[in-house]
Amino acid sequence: MSNQVREQDAGQGATARIPPAPGTPAGRPAGSGSGSGPRPGSGLGRHGPKRADARRNYQRLLAAARVAFAEHGTDTPLEDVARRAGVGIGTLYRHFPNRHALMSAVFEDAVADLLVRSRALLDAPQPCRALVAWLRDIITHASEYRGLSHALMSASHDDSSALRRCSNPMRSAGQALLVRAQQAGAVHQDVSIGDLLQLTNAIALAAEETPDDPGLADRLLGLTLRGLTTSAP
């Protein structure tokens, strides 16, 4: 039953006043005895089913978006994502007001993995190698969804973008690795994490556009780091 129908039914129920049946306590609508309506504590209160439906739709949309983005890239029509999830486009927009919001939600798992990885690398004995390993991980994750690298680059200067807000924790994590490498004298002091992430996303984008050259990303990353480091990483 749609939300509109529920709202109509609820409205009709509110205006139709039925006299209580004999034995029904005053103030209790007829038909509200045991066996009619949700039991206390059942989790099926006024908003329970609606919230449960919303959660299911949210998860369906995320699952559909992951598949669609992996198969066709992040610029796949959002109508196709909604269709895969078995919901209308209006439902999609209620959960995700724009494409970047949906991409941000899809990318959350990868961000979580990268954050865990960055914390582990903070204890690595060679700070520069740890930084390079983390940048390679970013390229690997970005390659899962065609168009993600380009979107991350576009959103890097847009504070209103959900994708930018999603990537902010990564900037903090990368900053910690970069500072450690700089303090070890392995990376030039004028290198910023913003520039480094832009270069990394550009490398991921170049590799995405050249699928017949699997070694391109490593070569480009090596060339980039030669200009940023005081010695070979």
C-alpha positions in Angstrom: 0.0 0.0 0.0 1.5 3.4 -0.9 2.2 6.2 1.6 -0.6 8.3 -0.1 -3.1 5.5 0.4 -2.0 5.1 4.1 -2.4 8.9 4.6 -5.8 8.8 3.0 -6.9 5.9 5.2 -5.5 7.5 8.3 -7.4 10.7 7.5 -10.7 8.9 6.9 -10.2 7.1 10.2 -9.7 10.3 12.0 -13.0 11.9 10.8 -15.3 9.0 11.1 -16.4 8.8 14.7 -17.9 5.4 15.6 -19.8 5.0 18.8 -18.0 2.6 21.1 -19.4 -0.9 21.4 -20.9 -2.0 24.7 -18.1 -2.7 27.2 -15.6 -0.6 25.3 -13.8 1.8 27.7 -14.6 5.5 27.0 -12.0 7.1 24.7 -11.0 3.9 23.0 -12.1 3.6 19.4 -14.3 0.6 18.6 -12.4 -2.3 17.1 -9.2 -1.3 19.0 -9.3 -4.3 21.3 -7.0 -7.3 21.4 -6.4 -8.8 18.0 -6.9 -5.5 16.2 -3.8 -3.3 15.4 -0.3 -3.6 16.7 0.4 -4.9 20.2 2.5 -2.7 22.5 6.1 -3.4 22.0 5.5 -5.2 18.7 7.6 -2.6 16.7 4.6 -1.9 14.5 3.6 1.5 15.8 2.3 4.4 13.7 5.7 5.0 11.9 7.2 1.5 12.3 6.3 -0.1 8.9 7.1 3.2 7.1 10.5 3.3 8.6 11.1 -0.3 7.9 10.1 0.1 4.3 12.4 3.2 4.0 15.3 1.2 5.3 14.7 -1.7 2.9 14.4 0.8 0.0 17.6 2.5 1.0 19.5 -0.8 1.1 18.0 -1.9 -2.2 19.0 1.4 -3.8 22.6 1.0 -2.5 22.9 -2.6 -3.8 21.5 -1.6 -7.2 23.8 1.4 -7.4 26.9 -0.7 -6.7 26.0 -3.1 -9.5 25.0 -0.4 -12.0 28.1 1.8 -11.3 30.4 -1.3 -11.6 28.8 -2.3 -14.9 28.1 1.0 -16.5 30.0 3.7 -14.5 28.9 6.3 -12.1 27.1 8.3 -14.9 24.5 5.5 -15.4 21.0 7.0 -15.4 19.5 7.2 -11.9 16.3 5.9 -13.4 18.1 2.6 -14.1 19.3 2.4 -10.5 15.7 2.9 -9.3 14.4 0.3 -11.7 17.0 -2.2 -10.5 16.0 -1.6 -6.9 12.3 -2.0 -7.7 11.3 1.5 -6.6 10.3 4.7 -8.3 12.7 7.6 -9.1 10.9 9.7 -6.5 11.9 7.2 -3.8 15.5 7.3 -4.9 15.5 11.1 -4.7 14.0 11.0 -1.2 17.0 9.1 0.0 19.6 10.6 -2.3 18.9 14.2 -3.5 21.5 14.0 -6.2 24.0 11.7 -7.9 26.9 12.7 -5.6 24.9 11.8 -2.6 24.3 8.3 -4.0 27.9 8.0 -5.0 29.0 9.1 -1.5 26.9 6.4 0.1 28.2 3.7 -2.3 31.8 4.8 -1.7 31.4 4.7 2.1 32.6 1.1 2.4 35.7 1.9 0.4 36.4 5.0 2.5 36.1 2.9 5.7 38.6 0.4 4.3 41.0 3.2 3.3 40.8 4.7 6.8 41.5 1.4 8.5 44.4 0.9 6.1 45.8 4.4 6.8 45.8 3.9 10.6 47.7 0.6 10.2 50.3 2.2 7.9 51.0 4.9 10.5 53.1 2.3 12.3 55.0 1.3 9.2 58.8 1.6 9.6 59.2 3.5 6.3 56.8 6.5 6.2 57.3 7.2 2.5 56.6 3.6 1.4 53.5 3.7 3.7 52.2 6.8 1.9 52.8 5.3 -1.5 51.1 2.0 -0.5 48.0 4.0 0.6 47.9 6.0 -2.6 48.0 2.8 -4.6 45.0 1.5 -2.5 43.1 4.6 -3.5 43.7 3.9 -7.1 42.6 0.3 -6.7 39.3 1.3 -5.0 38.6 4.1 -7.5 39.0 1.6 -10.4 36.0 -0.3 -9.1 33.5 2.3 -10.4 34.1 4.0 -13.7 33.8 7.7 -13.4 34.5 7.9 -9.6 38.0 9.4 -10.0 36.6 12.2 -12.3 33.8 12.9 -9.9 36.2 13.1 -6.9 38.3 15.5 -8.8 35.3 17.6 -9.7 34.0 17.7 -6.2 37.3 18.5 -4.5 36.6 22.2 -4.5 32.8 22.1 -3.9 32.1 22.2 -0.2 28.4 21.6 -0.8 29.1 18.2 -2.5 28.2 15.1 -0.6 31.1 13.4 -2.3 33.5 16.1 -1.0 32.2 15.6 2.5 32.7 11.8 2.1 36.3 12.3 1.0 37.1 14.7 3.9 38.1 11.9 6.3 40.4 10.6 3.6 42.1 13.9 3.4 42.7 13.8 7.2 44.0 10.2 7.0 46.3 11.1 4.1 47.5 14.2 5.8 48.7 12.1 8.8 50.7 9.8 6.4 52.1 12.7 4.5 53.3 14.6 7.5 55.0 11.5 8.8 56.8 11.1 5.5 57.8 14.8 5.5 59.1 14.7 9.0 61.2 11.7 8.0 62.7 14.0 5.3 61.4 11.7 2.5 58.8 14.1 0.9 59.3 17.8 0.2 57.7 20.2 2.7 55.7 22.1 0.1 53.6 19.0 -0.9 50.0 19.3 0.2 47.6 16.4 0.7 45.0 18.1 -1.6 47.4 18.2 -4.5 48.6 14.7 -3.8 45.0 13.3 -3.9 44.2 15.2 -7.0 47.3 13.7 -8.7 46.3 10.3 -7.5 42.8 10.6 -8.8 44.2 11.9 -12.1 46.3 8.8 -12.3 43.3 6.6 -11.6 41.4 8.3 -14.3 44.2 7.9 -16.8 44.3 4.2 -16.0 40.6 3.9 -16.3 40.8 5.4 -19.8 43.6 3.0 -20.8 42.3 -0.4 -19.8 44.7 -2.2 -22.1 47.7 -1.0 -20.2 47.4 -2.4 -16.7 50.8 -1.1 -15.6 50.1 2.5 -16.4 48.9 3.5 -12.9 52.1 2.3 -11.3 54.3 4.0 -13.8 52.5 7.3 -13.5 52.5 7.1 -9.7 56.3 6.4 -9.8 56.9 9.4 -12.1 54.8 11.6 -9.9 56.6 10.6 -6.7 60.0 11.3 -8.2 59.0 15.0 -8.3 57.6 14.9 -4.7 60.2 12.9 -2.8 63.7 13.6 -1.8 64.7 10.1 -2.8 63.2 7.1 -4.5 60.2 5.8 -2.4 
